[in-house]
Amino acid sequence: MSHVKEVKLLLDKHKFVQFSANWCPDCQYVNRVWNRYDVQEKVKVFEIGNMSKDEQESWRISFQEVTGSRNLPSIFVNGELWATETEIHKFEDSNELETEFKQIGLLK
């Protein structure tokens, strides 16, 4: 079953969206980053971890159709892919994470 409409609505409705699964270590890492910066309430985390494997795959295919990414986690800002855990690690390692968060409006 395609979820393309739902993905589009989700991305239109929320400025910050994380495509995530609770079993995914990289997703857990990004969730800890949100908590550390106290921005978890600003990010809509779309969780597929408790769904059946078939349903998870269906959502991943739909996200890929709409955004080009099926990666977990994928972080979207204003409906566009902004980062995965790889970019978050790079921003952290270069001490640019807070600056990046300010640029996208996640922090003031």
PDB file as gemmi writes it, atoms N, CA and C in Angstrom:
CRYST1    1.000    1.000    1.000  90.00  90.00  90.00 P 1                      
ATOM      1  N   MET A   1       0.837  -1.187   0.000  1.00  0.00           N  
ATOM      2  CA  MET A   1       0.000   0.000   0.000  1.00  0.00           C  
ATOM      3  C   MET A   1       0.877   1.244   0.000  1.00  0.00           C  
ATOM      4  N   SER A   2       0.560   2.169  -0.842  1.00  0.00           N  
ATOM      5  CA  SER A   2       1.326   3.410  -0.930  1.00  0.00           C  
ATOM      6  C   SER A   2       0.864   4.411   0.130  1.00  0.00           C  
ATOM      7  N   HIS A   3       1.823   5.101   0.695  1.00  0.00           N  
ATOM      8  CA  HIS A   3       1.547   6.139   1.688  1.00  0.00           C  
ATOM      9  C   HIS A   3       2.015   7.502   1.191  1.00  0.00           C  
ATOM     10  N   VAL A   4       2.122   7.654  -0.110  1.00  0.00           N  
ATOM     11  CA  VAL A   4       2.655   8.891  -0.688  1.00  0.00           C  
ATOM     12  C   VAL A   4       1.849  10.105  -0.234  1.00  0.00           C  
ATOM     13  N   LYS A   5       0.518  10.011  -0.263  1.00  0.00           N  
ATOM     14  CA  LYS A   5      -0.317  11.144   0.163  1.00  0.00           C  
ATOM     15  C   LYS A   5      -0.039  11.508   1.614  1.00  0.00           C  
ATOM     16  N   GLU A   6       0.050  10.484   2.465  1.00  0.00           N  
ATOM     17  CA  GLU A   6       0.286  10.731   3.889  1.00  0.00           C  
ATOM     18  C   GLU A   6       1.655  11.363   4.130  1.00  0.00           C  
ATOM     19  N   VAL A   7       2.658  10.914   3.388  1.00  0.00           N  
ATOM     20  CA  VAL A   7       4.001  11.492   3.523  1.00  0.00           C  
ATOM     21  C   VAL A   7       3.964  12.965   3.131  1.00  0.00           C  
ATOM     22  N   LYS A   8       3.322  13.281   2.018  1.00  0.00           N  
ATOM     23  CA  LYS A   8       3.232  14.676   1.573  1.00  0.00           C  
ATOM     24  C   LYS A   8       2.519  15.535   2.604  1.00  0.00           C  
ATOM     25  N   LEU A   9       1.421  15.030   3.152  1.00  0.00           N  
ATOM     26  CA  LEU A   9       0.683  15.774   4.181  1.00  0.00           C  
ATOM     27  C   LEU A   9       1.532  15.992   5.428  1.00  0.00           C  
ATOM     28  N   LEU A  10       2.229  14.968   5.849  1.00  0.00           N  
ATOM     29  CA  LEU A  10       3.095  15.057   7.023  1.00  0.00           C  
ATOM     30  C   LEU A  10       4.161  16.135   6.831  1.00  0.00           C  
ATOM     31  N   LEU A  11       4.800  16.127   5.676  1.00  0.00           N  
ATOM     32  CA  LEU A  11       5.865  17.095   5.404  1.00  0.00           C  
ATOM     33  C   LEU A  11       5.316  18.502   5.236  1.00  0.00           C  
ATOM     34  N   ASP A  12       4.093  18.618   4.727  1.00  0.00           N  
ATOM     35  CA  ASP A  12       3.463  19.938   4.589  1.00  0.00           C  
ATOM     36  C   ASP A  12       3.037  20.502   5.939  1.00  0.00           C  
ATOM     37  N   LYS A  13       2.614  19.636   6.834  1.00  0.00           N  
ATOM     38  CA  LYS A  13       2.045  20.060   8.117  1.00  0.00           C  
ATOM     39  C   LYS A  13       3.100  20.471   9.143  1.00  0.00           C  
ATOM     40  N   HIS A  14       4.267  19.853   9.094  1.00  0.00           N  
ATOM     41  CA  HIS A  14       5.283  20.070  10.130  1.00  0.00           C  
ATOM     42  C   HIS A  14       6.557  20.639   9.520  1.00  0.00           C  
ATOM     43  N   LYS A  15       7.102  21.673  10.157  1.00  0.00           N  
ATOM     44  CA  LYS A  15       8.345  22.278   9.660  1.00  0.00           C  
ATOM     45  C   LYS A  15       9.518  21.310   9.796  1.00  0.00           C  
ATOM     46  N   PHE A  16       9.588  20.604  10.919  1.00  0.00           N  
ATOM     47  CA  PHE A  16      10.684  19.676  11.192  1.00  0.00           C  
ATOM     48  C   PHE A  16      10.115  18.263  11.351  1.00  0.00           C  
ATOM     49  N   VAL A  17      10.589  17.336  10.525  1.00  0.00           N  
ATOM     50  CA  VAL A  17      10.118  15.949  10.576  1.00  0.00           C  
ATOM     51  C   VAL A  17      11.328  15.022  10.587  1.00  0.00           C  
ATOM     52  N   GLN A  18      11.259  14.026  11.450  1.00  0.00           N  
ATOM     53  CA  GLN A  18      12.266  12.964  11.453  1.00  0.00           C  
ATOM     54  C   GLN A  18      11.569  11.649  11.131  1.00  0.00           C  
ATOM     55  N   PHE A  19      12.023  10.982  10.082  1.00  0.00           N  
ATOM     56  CA  PHE A  19      11.561   9.640   9.728  1.00  0.00           C  
ATOM     57  C   PHE A  19      12.424   8.688  10.531  1.00  0.00           C  
ATOM     58  N   SER A  20      11.796   7.856  11.370  1.00  0.00           N  
ATOM     59  CA  SER A  20      12.547   7.182  12.420  1.00  0.00           C  
ATOM     60  C   SER A  20      11.989   5.800  12.737  1.00  0.00           C  
ATOM     61  N   ALA A  21      12.834   4.985  13.376  1.00  0.00           N  
ATOM     62  CA  ALA A  21      12.409   3.692  13.911  1.00  0.00           C  
ATOM     63  C   ALA A  21      13.087   3.484  15.261  1.00  0.00           C  
ATOM     64  N   ASN A  22      12.318   3.047  16.244  1.00  0.00           N  
ATOM     65  CA  ASN A  22      12.855   2.917  17.601  1.00  0.00           C  
ATOM     66  C   ASN A  22      13.946   1.858  17.719  1.00  0.00           C  
ATOM     67  N   TRP A  23      14.041   0.944  16.780  1.00  0.00           N  
ATOM     68  CA  TRP A  23      15.079  -0.086  16.813  1.00  0.00           C  
ATOM     69  C   TRP A  23      16.379   0.378  16.148  1.00  0.00           C  
ATOM     70  N   CYS A  24      16.370   1.560  15.577  1.00  0.00           N  
ATOM     71  CA  CYS A  24      17.494   2.079  14.791  1.00  0.00           C  
ATOM     72  C   CYS A  24      18.466   2.859  15.691  1.00  0.00           C  
ATOM     73  N   PRO A  25      19.713   2.393  15.853  1.00  0.00           N  
ATOM     74  CA  PRO A  25      20.680   3.095  16.708  1.00  0.00           C  
ATOM     75  C   PRO A  25      20.949   4.531  16.250  1.00  0.00           C  
ATOM     76  N   ASP A  26      20.981   4.768  14.952  1.00  0.00           N  
ATOM     77  CA  ASP A  26      21.219   6.127  14.458  1.00  0.00           C  
ATOM     78  C   ASP A  26      20.049   7.048  14.802  1.00  0.00           C  
ATOM     79  N   CYS A  27      18.836   6.511  14.778  1.00  0.00           N  
ATOM     80  CA  CYS A  27      17.659   7.290  15.164  1.00  0.00           C  
ATOM     81  C   CYS A  27      17.717   7.623  16.653  1.00  0.00           C  
ATOM     82  N   GLN A  28      18.128   6.651  17.461  1.00  0.00           N  
ATOM     83  CA  GLN A  28      18.262   6.880  18.898  1.00  0.00           C  
ATOM     84  C   GLN A  28      19.290   7.973  19.174  1.00  0.00           C  
ATOM     85  N   TYR A  29      20.371   7.963  18.414  1.00  0.00           N  
ATOM     86  CA  TYR A  29      21.396   8.997  18.547  1.00  0.00           C  
ATOM     87  C   TYR A  29      20.808  10.381  18.255  1.00  0.00           C  
ATOM     88  N   VAL A  30      20.091  10.510  17.148  1.00  0.00           N  
ATOM     89  CA  VAL A  30      19.513  11.808  16.785  1.00  0.00           C  
ATOM     90  C   VAL A  30      18.486  12.241  17.829  1.00  0.00           C  
ATOM     91  N   ASN A  31      17.708  11.304  18.357  1.00  0.00           N  
ATOM     92  CA  ASN A  31      16.751  11.652  19.411  1.00  0.00           C  
ATOM     93  C   ASN A  31      17.466  12.197  20.647  1.00  0.00           C  
ATOM     94  N   ARG A  32      18.630  11.642  20.966  1.00  0.00           N  
ATOM     95  CA  ARG A  32      19.417  12.166  22.099  1.00  0.00           C  
ATOM     96  C   ARG A  32      19.903  13.588  21.810  1.00  0.00           C  
ATOM     97  N   VAL A  33      20.239  13.855  20.555  1.00  0.00           N  
ATOM     98  CA  VAL A  33      20.653  15.215  20.174  1.00  0.00           C  
ATOM     99  C   VAL A  33      19.491  16.183  20.391  1.00  0.00           C  
ATOM    100  N   TRP A  34      18.283  15.809  19.937  1.00  0.00           N  
ATOM    101  CA  TRP A  34      17.120  16.689  20.154  1.00  0.00           C  
ATOM    102  C   TRP A  34      16.953  16.972  21.646  1.00  0.00           C  
ATOM    103  N   ASN A  35      17.069  15.934  22.472  1.00  0.00           N  
ATOM    104  CA  ASN A  35      16.905  16.096  23.920  1.00  0.00           C  
ATOM    105  C   ASN A  35      17.990  16.989  24.509  1.00  0.00           C  
ATOM    106  N   ARG A  36      19.213  16.816  24.042  1.00  0.00           N  
ATOM    107  CA  ARG A  36      20.322  17.613  24.566  1.00  0.00           C  
ATOM    108  C   ARG A  36      20.111  19.099  24.298  1.00  0.00           C  
ATOM    109  N   TYR A  37      19.531  19.420  23.156  1.00  0.00           N  
ATOM    110  CA  TYR A  37      19.276  20.818  22.798  1.00  0.00           C  
ATOM    111  C   TYR A  37      17.864  21.263  23.177  1.00  0.00           C  
ATOM    112  N   ASP A  38      17.109  20.384  23.813  1.00  0.00           N  
ATOM    113  CA  ASP A  38      15.748  20.661  24.268  1.00  0.00           C  
ATOM    114  C   ASP A  38      14.843  21.142  23.124  1.00  0.00           C  
ATOM    115  N   VAL A  39      14.951  20.468  21.984  1.00  0.00           N  
ATOM    116  CA  VAL A  39      14.122  20.824  20.822  1.00  0.00           C  
ATOM    117  C   VAL A  39      13.214  19.662  20.396  1.00  0.00           C  
ATOM    118  N   GLN A  40      13.160  18.599  21.203  1.00  0.00           N  
ATOM    119  CA  GLN A  40      12.391  17.417  20.820  1.00  0.00           C  
ATOM    120  C   GLN A  40      10.920  17.736  20.554  1.00  0.00           C  
ATOM    121  N   GLU A  41      10.378  18.759  21.217  1.00  0.00           N  
ATOM    122  CA  GLU A  41       8.972  19.127  21.013  1.00  0.00           C  
ATOM    123  C   GLU A  41       8.747  19.817  19.669  1.00  0.00           C  
ATOM    124  N   LYS A  42       9.801  20.325  19.065  1.00  0.00           N  
ATOM    125  CA  LYS A  42       9.680  21.021  17.781  1.00  0.00           C  
ATOM    126  C   LYS A  42       9.749  20.068  16.594  1.00  0.00           C  
ATOM    127  N   VAL A  43      10.254  18.866  16.826  1.00  0.00           N  
ATOM    128  CA  VAL A  43      10.475  17.907  15.740  1.00  0.00           C  
ATOM    129  C   VAL A  43       9.385  16.839  15.774  1.00  0.00           C  
ATOM    130  N   LYS A  44       8.663  16.708  14.672  1.00  0.00           N  
ATOM    131  CA  LYS A  44       7.674  15.634  14.543  1.00  0.00           C  
ATOM    132  C   LYS A  44       8.428  14.364  14.164  1.00  0.00           C  
ATOM    133  N   VAL A  45       8.473  13.419  15.085  1.00  0.00           N  
ATOM    134  CA  VAL A  45       9.145  12.146  14.824  1.00  0.00           C  
ATOM    135  C   VAL A  45       8.093  11.174  14.304  1.00  0.00           C  
ATOM    136  N   PHE A  46       8.257  10.766  13.054  1.00  0.00           N  
ATOM    137  CA  PHE A  46       7.353   9.783  12.473  1.00  0.00           C  
ATOM    138  C   PHE A  46       7.980   8.411  12.665  1.00  0.00           C  
ATOM    139  N   GLU A  47       7.395   7.650  13.565  1.00  0.00           N  
ATOM    140  CA  GLU A  47       7.951   6.389  14.055  1.00  0.00           C  
ATOM    141  C   GLU A  47       7.345   5.192  13.320  1.00  0.00           C  
ATOM    142  N   ILE A  48       8.211   4.370  12.710  1.00  0.00           N  
ATOM    143  CA  ILE A  48       7.721   3.159  12.043  1.00  0.00           C  
ATOM    144  C   ILE A  48       8.170   1.884  12.753  1.00  0.00           C  
ATOM    145  N   GLY A  49       8.926   2.018  13.823  1.00  0.00           N  
ATOM    146  CA  GLY A  49       9.540   0.862  14.475  1.00  0.00           C  
ATOM    147  C   GLY A  49       8.584  -0.180  15.005  1.00  0.00           C  
ATOM    148  N   ASN A  50       7.374   0.207  15.377  1.00  0.00           N  
ATOM    149  CA  ASN A  50       6.415  -0.744  15.931  1.00  0.00           C  
ATOM    150  C   ASN A  50       5.481  -1.330  14.877  1.00  0.00           C  
ATOM    151  N   MET A  51       5.681  -0.954  13.631  1.00  0.00           N  
ATOM    152  CA  MET A  51       4.854  -1.482  12.539  1.00  0.00           C  
ATOM    153  C   MET A  51       5.412  -2.818  12.061  1.00  0.00           C  
ATOM    154  N   SER A  52       4.593  -3.561  11.335  1.00  0.00           N  
ATOM    155  CA  SER A  52       5.066  -4.815  10.747  1.00  0.00           C  
ATOM    156  C   SER A  52       6.181  -4.507   9.748  1.00  0.00           C  
ATOM    157  N   LYS A  53       6.998  -5.497   9.454  1.00  0.00           N  
ATOM    158  CA  LYS A  53       8.097  -5.304   8.486  1.00  0.00           C  
ATOM    159  C   LYS A  53       7.559  -4.855   7.133  1.00  0.00           C  
ATOM    160  N   ASP A  54       6.445  -5.436   6.697  1.00  0.00           N  
ATOM    161  CA  ASP A  54       5.854  -5.041   5.414  1.00  0.00           C  
ATOM    162  C   ASP A  54       5.399  -3.586   5.439  1.00  0.00           C  
ATOM    163  N   GLU A  55       4.790  -3.179   6.551  1.00  0.00           N  
ATOM    164  CA  GLU A  55       4.317  -1.797   6.673  1.00  0.00           C  
ATOM    165  C   GLU A  55       5.504  -0.830   6.747  1.00  0.00           C  
ATOM    166  N   GLN A  56       6.550  -1.206   7.467  1.00  0.00           N  
ATOM    167  CA  GLN A  56       7.755  -0.370   7.509  1.00  0.00           C  
ATOM    168  C   GLN A  56       8.303  -0.170   6.106  1.00  0.00           C  
ATOM    169  N   GLU A  57       8.394  -1.243   5.361  1.00  0.00           N  
ATOM    170  CA  GLU A  57       8.927  -1.159   4.000  1.00  0.00           C  
ATOM    171  C   GLU A  57       8.037  -0.300   3.116  1.00  0.00           C  
ATOM    172  N   SER A  58       6.742  -0.407   3.278  1.00  0.00           N  
ATOM    173  CA  SER A  58       5.805   0.407   2.505  1.00  0.00           C  
ATOM    174  C   SER A  58       6.017   1.899   2.780  1.00  0.00           C  
ATOM    175  N   TRP A  59       6.197   2.251   4.043  1.00  0.00           N  
ATOM    176  CA  TRP A  59       6.460   3.651   4.402  1.00  0.00           C  
ATOM    177  C   TRP A  59       7.814   4.105   3.855  1.00  0.00           C  
ATOM    178  N   ARG A  60       8.813   3.251   3.926  1.00  0.00           N  
ATOM    179  CA  ARG A  60      10.144   3.620   3.417  1.00  0.00           C  
ATOM    180  C   ARG A  60      10.092   3.862   1.914  1.00  0.00           C  
ATOM    181  N   ILE A  61       9.369   3.027   1.197  1.00  0.00           N  
ATOM    182  CA  ILE A  61       9.216   3.217  -0.246  1.00  0.00           C  
ATOM    183  C   ILE A  61       8.489   4.528  -0.529  1.00  0.00           C  
ATOM    184  N   SER A  62       7.454   4.822   0.233  1.00  0.00           N  
ATOM    185  CA  SER A  62       6.696   6.059   0.027  1.00  0.00           C  
ATOM    186  C   SER A  62       7.547   7.289   0.326  1.00  0.00           C  
ATOM    187  N   PHE A  63       8.325   7.249   1.411  1.00  0.00           N  
ATOM    188  CA  PHE A  63       9.225   8.373   1.703  1.00  0.00           C  
ATOM    189  C   PHE A  63      10.234   8.543   0.572  1.00  0.00           C  
ATOM    190  N   GLN A  64      10.733   7.436   0.048  1.00  0.00           N  
ATOM    191  CA  GLN A  64      11.700   7.521  -1.045  1.00  0.00           C  
ATOM    192  C   GLN A  64      11.061   8.124  -2.291  1.00  0.00           C  
ATOM    193  N   GLU A  65       9.832   7.744  -2.597  1.00  0.00           N  
ATOM    194  CA  GLU A  65       9.140   8.293  -3.760  1.00  0.00           C  
ATOM    195  C   GLU A  65       8.958   9.799  -3.638  1.00  0.00           C  
ATOM    196  N   VAL A  66       8.617  10.267  -2.446  1.00  0.00           N  
ATOM    197  CA  VAL A  66       8.327  11.687  -2.236  1.00  0.00           C  
ATOM    198  C   VAL A  66       9.599  12.509  -2.065  1.00  0.00           C  
ATOM    199  N   THR A  67      10.583  11.967  -1.330  1.00  0.00           N  
ATOM    200  CA  THR A  67      11.730  12.783  -0.915  1.00  0.00           C  
ATOM    201  C   THR A  67      13.064  12.342  -1.502  1.00  0.00           C  
ATOM    202  N   GLY A  68      13.102  11.137  -2.027  1.00  0.00           N  
ATOM    203  CA  GLY A  68      14.364  10.595  -2.516  1.00  0.00           C  
ATOM    204  C   GLY A  68      15.157   9.874  -1.443  1.00  0.00           C  
ATOM    205  N   SER A  69      14.633   9.847  -0.209  1.00  0.00           N  
ATOM    206  CA  SER A  69      15.355   9.201   0.887  1.00  0.00           C  
ATOM    207  C   SER A  69      14.462   8.210   1.615  1.00  0.00           C  
ATOM    208  N   ARG A  70      15.029   7.037   1.877  1.00  0.00           N  
ATOM    209  CA  ARG A  70      14.365   6.033   2.709  1.00  0.00           C  
ATOM    210  C   ARG A  70      15.214   5.743   3.941  1.00  0.00           C  
ATOM    211  N   ASN A  71      16.269   6.514   4.097  1.00  0.00           N  
ATOM    212  CA  ASN A  71      17.210   6.337   5.197  1.00  0.00           C  
ATOM    213  C   ASN A  71      16.535   6.596   6.541  1.00  0.00           C  
ATOM    214  N   LEU A  72      16.958   5.840   7.534  1.00  0.00           N  
ATOM    215  CA  LEU A  72      16.533   6.068   8.909  1.00  0.00           C  
ATOM    216  C   LEU A  72      17.749   6.465   9.715  1.00  0.00           C  
ATOM    217  N   PRO A  73      17.773   7.617  10.321  1.00  0.00           N  
ATOM    218  CA  PRO A  73      16.753   8.649  10.233  1.00  0.00           C  
ATOM    219  C   PRO A  73      16.992   9.569   9.038  1.00  0.00           C  
ATOM    220  N   SER A  74      15.911  10.106   8.538  1.00  0.00           N  
ATOM    221  CA  SER A  74      15.971  11.214   7.583  1.00  0.00           C  
ATOM    222  C   SER A  74      15.307  12.395   8.266  1.00  0.00           C  
ATOM    223  N   ILE A  75      15.947  13.543   8.191  1.00  0.00           N  
ATOM    224  CA  ILE A  75      15.438  14.737   8.855  1.00  0.00           C  
ATOM    225  C   ILE A  75      15.084  15.752   7.781  1.00  0.00           C  
ATOM    226  N   PHE A  76      13.843  16.219   7.839  1.00  0.00           N  
ATOM    227  CA  PHE A  76      13.326  17.131   6.828  1.00  0.00           C  
ATOM    228  C   PHE A  76      13.028  18.483   7.451  1.00  0.00           C  
ATOM    229  N   VAL A  77      13.334  19.535   6.704  1.00  0.00           N  
ATOM    230  CA  VAL A  77      13.012  20.896   7.105  1.00  0.00           C  
ATOM    231  C   VAL A  77      12.226  21.509   5.957  1.00  0.00           C  
ATOM    232  N   ASN A  78      11.033  21.983   6.276  1.00  0.00           N  
ATOM    233  CA  ASN A  78      10.145  22.561   5.262  1.00  0.00           C  
ATOM    234  C   ASN A  78       9.951  21.617   4.078  1.00  0.00           C  
ATOM    235  N   GLY A  79       9.810  20.332   4.361  1.00  0.00           N  
ATOM    236  CA  GLY A  79       9.526  19.342   3.334  1.00  0.00           C  
ATOM    237  C   GLY A  79      10.712  18.863   2.530  1.00  0.00           C  
ATOM    238  N   GLU A  80      11.897  19.389   2.818  1.00  0.00           N  
ATOM    239  CA  GLU A  80      13.103  19.019   2.075  1.00  0.00           C  
ATOM    240  C   GLU A  80      14.056  18.238   2.982  1.00  0.00           C  
ATOM    241  N   LEU A  81      14.718  17.255   2.398  1.00  0.00           N  
ATOM    242  CA  LEU A  81      15.708  16.505   3.164  1.00  0.00           C  
ATOM    243  C   LEU A  81      16.822  17.448   3.602  1.00  0.00           C  
ATOM    244  N   TRP A  82      17.049  17.519   4.902  1.00  0.00           N  
ATOM    245  CA  TRP A  82      18.073  18.400   5.455  1.00  0.00           C  
ATOM    246  C   TRP A  82      19.293  17.605   5.910  1.00  0.00           C  
ATOM    247  N   ALA A  83      19.057  16.451   6.536  1.00  0.00           N  
ATOM    248  CA  ALA A  83      20.187  15.702   7.092  1.00  0.00           C  
ATOM    249  C   ALA A  83      19.790  14.267   7.402  1.00  0.00           C  
ATOM    250  N   THR A  84      20.828  13.458   7.564  1.00  0.00           N  
ATOM    251  CA  THR A  84      20.709  12.129   8.162  1.00  0.00           C  
ATOM    252  C   THR A  84      21.640  12.150   9.371  1.00  0.00           C  
ATOM    253  N   GLU A  85      21.796  11.014  10.019  1.00  0.00           N  
ATOM    254  CA  GLU A  85      22.710  10.981  11.171  1.00  0.00           C  
ATOM    255  C   GLU A  85      24.137  11.325  10.760  1.00  0.00           C  
ATOM    256  N   THR A  86      24.493  11.053   9.517  1.00  0.00           N  
ATOM    257  CA  THR A  86      25.849  11.355   9.034  1.00  0.00           C  
ATOM    258  C   THR A  86      26.132  12.846   9.127  1.00  0.00           C  
ATOM    259  N   GLU A  87      25.188  13.656   8.655  1.00  0.00           N  
ATOM    260  CA  GLU A  87      25.378  15.109   8.721  1.00  0.00           C  
ATOM    261  C   GLU A  87      25.359  15.607  10.162  1.00  0.00           C  
ATOM    262  N   ILE A  88      24.484  15.040  10.988  1.00  0.00           N  
ATOM    263  CA  ILE A  88      24.436  15.454  12.393  1.00  0.00           C  
ATOM    264  C   ILE A  88      25.779  15.170  13.064  1.00  0.00           C  
ATOM    265  N   HIS A  89      26.358  14.002  12.801  1.00  0.00           N  
ATOM    266  CA  HIS A  89      27.690  13.684  13.341  1.00  0.00           C  
ATOM    267  C   HIS A  89      28.723  14.696  12.843  1.00  0.00           C  
ATOM    268  N   LYS A  90      28.702  15.024  11.558  1.00  0.00           N  
ATOM    269  CA  LYS A  90      29.662  15.989  11.002  1.00  0.00           C  
ATOM    270  C   LYS A  90      29.505  17.349  11.659  1.00  0.00           C  
ATOM    271  N   PHE A  91      28.253  17.802  11.815  1.00  0.00           N  
ATOM    272  CA  PHE A  91      28.010  19.091  12.468  1.00  0.00           C  
ATOM    273  C   PHE A  91      28.524  19.069  13.904  1.00  0.00           C  
ATOM    274  N   GLU A  92      28.295  17.965  14.597  1.00  0.00           N  
ATOM    275  CA  GLU A  92      28.768  17.844  15.981  1.00  0.00           C  
ATOM    276  C   GLU A  92      30.287  17.843  16.045  1.00  0.00           C  
ATOM    277  N   ASP A  93      30.906  17.040  15.180  1.00  0.00           N  
ATOM    278  CA  ASP A  93      32.365  16.911  15.191  1.00  0.00           C  
ATOM    279  C   ASP A  93      33.062  18.226  14.875  1.00  0.00           C  
ATOM    280  N   SER A  94      32.420  19.070  14.087  1.00  0.00           N  
ATOM    281  CA  SER A  94      33.023  20.352  13.708  1.00  0.00           C  
ATOM    282  C   SER A  94      32.487  21.513  14.556  1.00  0.00           C  
ATOM    283  N   ASN A  95      31.774  21.181  15.629  1.00  0.00           N  
ATOM    284  CA  ASN A  95      31.191  22.193  16.525  1.00  0.00           C  
ATOM    285  C   ASN A  95      30.283  23.174  15.787  1.00  0.00           C  
ATOM    286  N   GLU A  96      29.578  22.705  14.767  1.00  0.00           N  
ATOM    287  CA  GLU A  96      28.685  23.561  13.987  1.00  0.00           C  
ATOM    288  C   GLU A  96      27.210  23.232  14.200  1.00  0.00           C  
ATOM    289  N   LEU A  97      26.908  22.287  15.066  1.00  0.00           N  
ATOM    290  CA  LEU A  97      25.532  21.829  15.203  1.00  0.00           C  
ATOM    291  C   LEU A  97      24.599  22.943  15.676  1.00  0.00           C  
ATOM    292  N   GLU A  98      25.000  23.681  16.691  1.00  0.00           N  
ATOM    293  CA  GLU A  98      24.153  24.762  17.196  1.00  0.00           C  
ATOM    294  C   GLU A  98      23.928  25.818  16.120  1.00  0.00           C  
ATOM    295  N   THR A  99      24.975  26.157  15.382  1.00  0.00           N  
ATOM    296  CA  THR A  99      24.852  27.126  14.286  1.00  0.00           C  
ATOM    297  C   THR A  99      23.883  26.619  13.228  1.00  0.00           C  
ATOM    298  N   GLU A 100      24.001  25.349  12.869  1.00  0.00           N  
ATOM    299  CA  GLU A 100      23.091  24.754  11.877  1.00  0.00           C  
ATOM    300  C   GLU A 100      21.652  24.790  12.380  1.00  0.00           C  
ATOM    301  N   PHE A 101      21.450  24.458  13.644  1.00  0.00           N  
ATOM    302  CA  PHE A 101      20.104  24.492  14.215  1.00  0.00           C  
ATOM    303  C   PHE A 101      19.534  25.905  14.180  1.00  0.00           C  
ATOM    304  N   LYS A 102      20.361  26.888  14.427  1.00  0.00           N  
ATOM    305  CA  LYS A 102      19.893  28.278  14.358  1.00  0.00           C  
ATOM    306  C   LYS A 102      19.540  28.662  12.927  1.00  0.00           C  
ATOM    307  N   GLN A 103      20.331  28.221  11.965  1.00  0.00           N  
ATOM    308  CA  GLN A 103      20.073  28.554  10.559  1.00  0.00           C  
ATOM    309  C   GLN A 103      18.745  28.005  10.068  1.00  0.00           C  
ATOM    310  N   ILE A 104      18.352  26.840  10.553  1.00  0.00           N  
ATOM    311  CA  ILE A 104      17.082  26.261  10.097  1.00  0.00           C  
ATOM    312  C   ILE A 104      15.906  26.663  10.989  1.00  0.00           C  
ATOM    313  N   GLY A 105      16.179  27.411  12.056  1.00  0.00           N  
ATOM    314  CA  GLY A 105      15.114  27.883  12.927  1.00  0.00           C  
ATOM    315  C   GLY A 105      14.743  26.933  14.046  1.00  0.00           C  
ATOM    316  N   LEU A 106      15.556  25.935  14.282  1.00  0.00           N  
ATOM    317  CA  LEU A 106      15.290  24.997  15.368  1.00  0.00           C  
ATOM    318  C   LEU A 106      15.686  25.601  16.717  1.00  0.00           C  
ATOM    319  N   LEU A 107      16.696  26.452  16.695  1.00  0.00           N  
ATOM    320  CA  LEU A 107      17.136  27.207  17.879  1.00  0.00           C  
ATOM    321  C   LEU A 107      17.118  28.690  17.550  1.00  0.00           C  
ATOM    322  N   LYS A 108      16.978  29.499  18.587  1.00  0.00           N  
ATOM    323  CA  LYS A 108      17.029  30.956  18.398  1.00  0.00           C  
ATOM    324  C   LYS A 108      18.424  31.457  18.615  1.00  0.00           C  
TER     325      LYS A 108                                                      
END                                                                             
